[in-house]
Amino acid sequence: MDTGNDTNAGRLIGFLHGLTLDALPSEVVAKAKDCLLDGLGCGLFGSEQPWSRIVCEEMDADGLAGACTVIGRTRPLPAPAAALCNGTAIHGFELDDLIAESIVHPAATVIPASLAAAEACGASGERVLLSIVAGYEIMHRVGLGLGVGPARRGFHTTSLAAPIAATMAAGIVMGLSLADLRSAIGLACSASSGIKTFAAGHGGGMVKRLHLGRAAEAGVRMSRLAARQFAGPPHAIDGKMGLLEVFGGDTARPERLAHGLGRDWAVMDVWFKVYPICGWIQSVVQILSDLRRDRTFRAADIEKVRVGVSAYAARNNGEPAPVDTMGAQYSIPYCAALSLLGDPRDPAEYARERVADASLRAVAGKVEIHVDPAAEAVYPAKFAASVELSVAGTAPVSARVDECRGTPADPCSSADLRAKFMLLAGRRLPAPEAQAVVDDVARLERLPGIEPLAGRLRAGPVAPRLQAAS
């Protein structure tokens, strides 16, 4: 039987299956812990958003008993359902990490699949840590292998690669054999889906939050099926009519799946978000926030904001009058206006009632978007931007950013990430419990099991200030 060992995907899967903690560079281990902590903070904040509550209520309505933690809730669920809820929560407010070049959000699929599978089978913290490294690695490489074609056609590249990453994470935690892991990933390729109509500008709804939850659920389920010998196709990633061929088309680059294995680590390319908005807009907001400094503007003070971005961002992120939270987080004009009149770091600034603010709408209408050749030249490896700001009574000022804060070129420190976690977790956990999560993550590889860590995530009622409705 052809097992796919000699393909690029086969080499990638085999390499990740054989990972050991001792063989990983120390900086990779440390970064994987940063990814976990950041993801848990995003999940704690996201868990009380309306979309997360609805998904949890739907799972509760099925009446299924389980043993796996749902972040922010006291009632445990079976592993696939817990992964669904937690993936939706982590991806619940555009705060979770991403990798720019592959255009993927790994935390919200890898972490929930890993935690749910680990609780279900009693795996150690070391297995969880390895699964995070492996899940991020395959998600990034599949994203690179797909190329930019799927995104251009309206597919959500993240949710095409995510079921494979979640399956890798769950399979590593469960200790699947290499044959069973290949089979599980073959099954997961048929769970890849997701279109970007949420970014089309006429109301994003809640569906993007669900993309990563569904992928995490699929990863746990496919791993469990493969463990029962439900067979998947061995060439589902890079074979004929496989994922890369079907979705990637002319931009598919299967050689990128295995290039630099053991030398180039995906976690080292992770970008931790500073603002709860689309990655393409982070540089724009950073520039305007820096230009504004501590000044207070009225809408009438702003004469024009000229924003230069990639052709993709100009085409897809230009809605001047979003109608809901999702739309605001994907709108260059809204986020630019918020940078000048409000606080773009505050999740409450993206609530529906704030999105309809007349002053913000007025400034958003003064935002002119154009394709910046320099930004286009480096996309998608970098999400560069340029801005020219004209304020009444002063000369226009301009600036550009090639790589914004939080990216590997201008990284958040571990202290920065702990502060972000404490801010987000503080709305759900008492400070001592939040600090205990930080401590557990720091010593993850020494934990014989993750039940104490998971138990701390079963939080009580949310503090209202940062809750932001759709």
Stockholm file with secondary structure:
# STOCKHOLM 1.0

chainA/1-470         MDTGNDTNAGRLIGFLHGLTLDALPSEVVAKAKDCLLDGLGCGLFGSEQPWSRIVCEEMDADGLAGACTVIGRTRPLPAPAAALCNGTAIHGFELDDLIAESIVHPAATVIPASLAAAEACGASGERVLLSIVAGYEIMHRVGLGLGVGPARRGFHTTSLAAPIAATMAAGIVMGLSLADLRSAIGLACSASSGIKTFAAGHGGGMVKRLHLGRAAEAGVRMSRLAARQFAGPPHAIDGKMGLLEVFGGDTARPERLAHGLGRDWAVMDVWFKVYPICGWIQSVVQILSDLRRDRTFRAADIEKVRVGVSAYAARNNGEPAPVDTMGAQYSIPYCAALSLLGDPRDPAEYARERVADASLRAVAGKVEIHVDPAAEAVYPAKFAASVELSVAGTAPVSARVDECRGTPADPCSSADLRAKFMLLAGRRLPAPEAQAVVDDVARLERLPGIEPLAGRLRAGPVAPRLQAAS
#=GR chainA/1-470 SS CCCCTTSHHHHHHHHHHTCCGGGSCHHHHHHHHHHHHHHHHHHHHHTTSHHHHHHHHHHHHTTCCCCBCCTTCSSCBCHHHHHHHHHHHHTTTSCSCBBTTTTBCCHHHHHHHHHHHHHHHTCCHHHHHHHHHHHHHHHHHHHHHHCSHHHHHTBCHHHHHHHHHHHHHHHHHHTCCHHHHHHHHHHHGGGCCCBCGGGSSSCCTTHHHHHHHHHHHHHHHHHHHHHTTCCCCTTTTTSTTSHIIIIIGGGCCGGGGTTTTTTSCGGGGCBCCSSSSCHHHHHHHHHHHHHHTTCCCCGGGEEEEEEEECHHHHHHSCCSSCCSHHHHHTCHHHHHHHHHHSCTTCGGGGSHHHHTCHHHHHHHTTEEEEECHHHHHHTTTCCCEEEEEEETTSCCEEEEESSCTTSTTSCCCHHHHHHHHHHHHTTTSCHHHHHHHHHHHHTGGGCSCSHHHHHHTCCCCCCSTTCCCC
#=GC SS_cons         CCCCTTSHHHHHHHHHHTCCGGGSCHHHHHHHHHHHHHHHHHHHHHTTSHHHHHHHHHHHHTTCCCCBCCTTCSSCBCHHHHHHHHHHHHTTTSCSCBBTTTTBCCHHHHHHHHHHHHHHHTCCHHHHHHHHHHHHHHHHHHHHHHCSHHHHHTBCHHHHHHHHHHHHHHHHHHTCCHHHHHHHHHHHGGGCCCBCGGGSSSCCTTHHHHHHHHHHHHHHHHHHHHHTTCCCCTTTTTSTTSHIIIIIGGGCCGGGGTTTTTTSCGGGGCBCCSSSSCHHHHHHHHHHHHHHTTCCCCGGGEEEEEEEECHHHHHHSCCSSCCSHHHHHTCHHHHHHHHHHSCTTCGGGGSHHHHTCHHHHHHHTTEEEEECHHHHHHTTTCCCEEEEEEETTSCCEEEEESSCTTSTTSCCCHHHHHHHHHHHHTTTSCHHHHHHHHHHHHTGGGCSCSHHHHHHTCCCCCCSTTCCCC
//
